[in-house]
Amino acid sequence: MSPPGRPKGEYQSAQHEGSVTPPGRPKGEYRSAQHEGAPVNELDAPPPDPWAELRRHTPARIALGRAGGSLPTGEVLRFAAAHAQARDAVHVALDVPALLAALQADGWPSLTVHSRAPTRETYLRRPDWGRRLAPEPAAQLPSQATGPVDLVIVLGDGLSALAVQRHALPLLRALRSALAGTLSLAPVVVATQARVALADEVGELLQGRMALVLLGERPGLSSPDSLGAYLTHAPRVGCHDAQRNCVSNIRPEGLAPEAAAHRLAWLAREALRRRVTGIGLKDDSALALVGDGTAGT
């Protein structure tokens, strides 16, 4: 019912439009301010999120918030996208021709081999087949040895070919600079359907005193392209993980290629000097930086 003295329908119209014009203000002005998003008073503004600044410094999923008893829709979608990227990284094949062309353009002679796993599905179901060479490359590799060398480098697709495709060459460049010609190298070996231990057999057949495999690591939800490096002294079939040194999470968002190369160069020199890797060789490369006076540069 319209109040006394007001034309019928005017009061209802104001209610339906969501506001009543205050006295002394032209009709419609107050309503327009609300529709344009201006707060009625400062209490209507949402409080600042105290986690927003901290989230800028980490890709970890912190302070996700909630919507009722569940996660906010945006966080659910971001999680699903990250999970899809991780699954894709496991199944995408290594582009061997592109990698070989990039290695050649950068001055790295190279060879190709493959493990006993004939397909990606078999590789995932039979990890042991990924640790040994297929019969054909195993028979051919000794003829391509250039004599005893200090280091055999293997690029393996592992569980993330994306990591090798993106980060192997930048790491090789940084490693070449860090080694500064102090070690003799065999041709770089590109291996498909490869596990870490495949480098033991490759290093043995190419007469390497050490084997270094750069391999795509198991993808995480925030790191589908993480590269791992595993160094083994006196590589041979049957070496176990306690005989290796590992440098992991090599990527721009993790351990930078230059920093990883410094660690690997230090480990390689010390491994040759002490004739051991793994639990017998502690990574003290950071102390070497302090001793050189280059820490923090």
C-alpha positions in Angstrom: 0.0 0.0 0.0 1.3 3.4 -0.9 1.9 5.9 2.0 -0.7 8.7 2.3 0.0 11.6 0.0 2.2 9.5 -2.4 0.9 8.5 -5.8 0.0 4.9 -6.1 2.9 2.7 -7.3 5.8 5.1 -6.5 6.7 3.5 -3.2 6.6 0.0 -4.7 8.8 1.1 -7.6 11.5 2.4 -5.2 11.4 -1.0 -3.3 11.7 -3.0 -6.5 14.6 -0.9 -7.7 16.5 -1.7 -4.4 16.8 1.8 -2.9 14.8 4.7 -1.5 16.1 8.2 -2.4 17.2 10.1 0.7 15.5 13.4 1.3 17.2 16.3 -0.5 18.9 14.1 -3.1 17.6 13.9 -6.7 15.8 10.7 -7.4 18.0 8.0 -8.8 21.3 9.5 -7.7 21.8 7.2 -4.6 20.7 4.2 -6.6 23.2 4.9 -9.3 26.1 5.1 -6.9 25.3 1.7 -5.6 25.0 0.2 -9.1 28.4 1.5 -10.0 30.0 -0.4 -7.1 30.7 2.5 -4.8 30.5 1.3 -1.1 27.8 2.9 1.0 30.4 3.2 3.8 33.9 1.9 4.6 32.6 -1.1 6.4 31.2 -2.5 3.2 34.8 -2.9 1.7 36.3 -6.4 2.1 39.3 -6.6 4.5 42.7 -7.0 2.9 44.0 -10.6 2.6 47.0 -10.9 4.9 48.3 -13.9 2.9 48.3 -12.1 -0.5 51.9 -10.7 0.0 53.2 -14.1 1.1 51.7 -16.0 -1.8 53.8 -13.8 -4.2 57.0 -15.5 -2.9 56.1 -19.2 -3.4 54.4 -21.4 -6.0 53.2 -23.6 -3.1 49.5 -23.8 -2.4 49.1 -21.9 0.8 46.1 -20.0 2.2 43.7 -21.3 -0.4 40.7 -20.0 1.4 37.3 -21.7 1.5 33.8 -21.3 0.2 31.6 -22.8 2.8 33.0 -26.2 3.6 34.9 -26.5 0.2 37.7 -24.8 -1.7 37.0 -21.8 -3.8 36.2 -22.5 -7.4 39.3 -20.7 -8.7 41.6 -22.9 -6.5 39.9 -26.1 -7.7 40.4 -25.1 -11.3 44.0 -24.2 -10.7 44.6 -27.5 -9.1 43.0 -29.4 -12.0 45.1 -27.5 -14.5 48.3 -28.3 -12.6 47.4 -31.9 -12.3 46.7 -32.1 -16.1 50.1 -30.5 -16.8 51.8 -33.1 -14.6 50.1 -36.0 -16.4 50.9 -34.5 -19.8 54.6 -34.2 -18.9 54.8 -37.9 -18.1 53.3 -38.9 -21.5 54.6 -36.4 -24.0 57.5 -37.9 -26.1 60.9 -36.3 -26.3 61.5 -34.5 -29.6 64.8 -36.2 -30.4 65.4 -34.6 -33.8 65.0 -31.1 -32.3 67.2 -31.9 -29.4 69.9 -33.4 -31.6 69.8 -30.3 -33.9 70.1 -28.0 -30.9 73.1 -30.0 -29.6 74.8 -29.9 -32.9 74.3 -26.2 -33.3 75.9 -25.7 -29.9 78.9 -27.8 -30.7 78.0 -31.0 -28.9 78.6 -34.3 -30.8 75.8 -36.7 -29.9 74.6 -40.3 -30.2 71.1 -41.8 -29.7 70.1 -45.0 -27.8 67.0 -46.4 -26.3 66.2 -48.7 -23.4 64.6 -52.1 -23.5 61.1 -50.5 -23.0 59.6 -50.4 -26.5 56.8 -48.0 -25.7 55.9 -45.4 -23.1 53.2 -47.7 -21.6 55.8 -50.4 -21.1 58.3 -48.0 -19.7 55.8 -46.9 -17.0 54.8 -50.5 -16.2 58.3 -52.0 -16.2 60.8 -49.6 -14.6 63.5 -52.3 -14.8 63.4 -52.3 -18.6 64.2 -48.6 -18.6 67.4 -49.3 -16.7 69.0 -51.4 -19.4 69.9 -50.7 -23.1 68.0 -52.5 -25.9 70.2 -55.2 -27.4 71.0 -53.3 -30.6 72.4 -50.1 -29.1 74.2 -52.2 -26.4 76.0 -54.0 -29.2 76.8 -50.9 -31.2 77.9 -48.5 -28.5 81.4 -49.9 -27.8 82.4 -49.2 -31.4 81.6 -45.6 -30.9 83.8 -45.2 -27.8 86.6 -42.6 -28.2 88.8 -44.2 -25.6 88.8 -43.7 -21.8 87.2 -40.4 -20.9 86.5 -38.6 -17.7 82.8 -38.0 -18.2 80.0 -39.5 -20.2 76.9 -37.3 -20.3 73.5 -38.9 -20.9 70.3 -36.9 -21.6 67.3 -39.1 -20.7 63.6 -38.4 -21.1 62.8 -39.9 -17.7 59.3 -39.0 -16.4 59.3 -35.6 -18.0 60.7 -35.2 -21.5 59.6 -31.5 -21.2 62.3 -30.9 -18.6 65.0 -32.3 -20.9 63.7 -30.4 -23.9 63.7 -27.1 -22.0 66.6 -27.2 -19.6 69.2 -29.7 -20.7 71.0 -27.5 -23.2 71.2 -24.4 -20.9 72.6 -26.7 -18.2 75.2 -28.2 -20.6 76.3 -24.7 -21.6 76.7 -23.7 -18.0 78.5 -27.0 -17.2 80.9 -26.5 -20.1 81.8 -23.1 -18.7 82.2 -24.4 -15.2 84.4 -27.2 -16.2 86.5 -24.9 -18.4 88.0 -27.8 -20.3 89.4 -29.7 -17.3 87.7 -33.0 -18.1 87.6 -35.1 -21.2 84.1 -35.8 -22.5 82.5 -38.5 -24.6 79.8 -37.6 -27.2 76.5 -36.7 -25.5 74.1 -39.6 -25.5 70.4 -39.0 -26.0 68.4 -41.8 -24.5 64.7 -42.5 -24.7 62.5 -44.4 -22.3 65.4 -44.0 -19.9 65.7 -44.4 -16.1 68.7 -43.2 -14.1 70.5 -46.5 -14.1 70.7 -46.6 -17.9 73.6 -44.2 -17.7 75.6 -46.9 -15.8 75.6 -49.2 -18.8 76.2 -46.4 -21.3 79.1 -45.0 -19.2 80.6 -48.5 -19.0 80.4 -49.1 -22.7 81.8 -45.7 -23.6 84.7 -46.2 -21.1 83.8 -43.3 -18.9 85.4 -42.8 -15.5 82.1 -41.1 -14.5 78.6 -41.0 -15.9 76.3 -38.0 -15.5 72.6 -38.4 -16.5 70.3 -35.4 -16.9 66.8 -36.8 -16.6 63.3 -35.5 -16.4 62.1 -35.9 -12.8 58.7 -37.1 -11.7 56.4 -34.0 -12.2 55.0 -32.2 -9.3 51.8 -30.1 -9.2 53.9 -26.9 -9.4 56.9 -28.3 -11.4 56.1 -30.4 -14.5 59.5 -29.6 -16.0 62.0 -30.3 -13.2 65.4 -31.7 -14.3 67.5 -34.0 -12.2 71.2 -34.7 -12.5 72.8 -37.9 -11.2 76.6 -38.4 -11.1 78.1 -41.9 -10.7 81.9 -42.7 -10.4 83.0 -46.0 -12.1 79.7 -46.6 -13.8 78.7 -50.2 -14.5 75.6 -52.3 -14.6 74.5 -53.0 -11.0 75.4 -49.7 -9.4 72.8 -48.6 -6.8 71.5 -45.2 -5.7 73.8 -44.9 -2.7 76.7 -44.7 -5.2 75.3 -41.5 -6.9 75.2 -37.8 -6.1 72.0 -36.0 -7.1 71.3 -32.4 -7.9 67.5 -31.9 -8.4 64.9 -29.4 -9.3 67.0 -27.7 -12.0 64.8 -25.1 -13.7 64.5 -21.4 -13.7 61.9 -21.5 -10.9 64.0 -23.8 -8.8 67.8 -24.3 -9.0 69.2 -22.1 -11.8 71.3 -23.9 -14.5 74.4 -21.9 -13.5 74.1 -22.8 -9.8 73.5 -26.5 -10.7 76.5 -26.5 -13.1 78.7 -25.2 -10.3 77.7 -28.0 -8.0 78.1 -30.6 -10.7 81.5 -29.4 -11.8 82.7 -29.4 -8.1 81.3 -32.9 -7.6 82.9 -34.2 -10.8 86.3 -32.9 -9.9 86.1 -34.2 -6.4 84.8 -37.6 -7.6 87.8 -38.0 -9.8 90.2 -37.0 -7.0 88.6 -39.2 -4.3 87.4 -41.9 -6.7 84.0 -42.1 -5.1 80.5 -40.7 -5.5 77.3 -41.1 -3.4 77.4 -41.4 0.3 81.2 -41.2 0.3 81.2 -37.7 -1.3 79.4 -34.9 0.5 78.4 -31.9 -1.5 80.6 -29.1 -0.1 80.4 -27.0 -3.3 79.0 -24.0 -1.3 82.1 -23.9 0.8 84.2 -23.8 -2.3 82.3 -20.6 -3.3 83.1 -19.0 0.1 86.8 -20.0 -0.2 86.9 -18.4 -3.7 85.4 -15.2 -2.3 82.5 -15.4 -4.8 79.7 -16.2 -2.4 76.8 -13.8 -2.9 78.0 -12.6 -6.3 
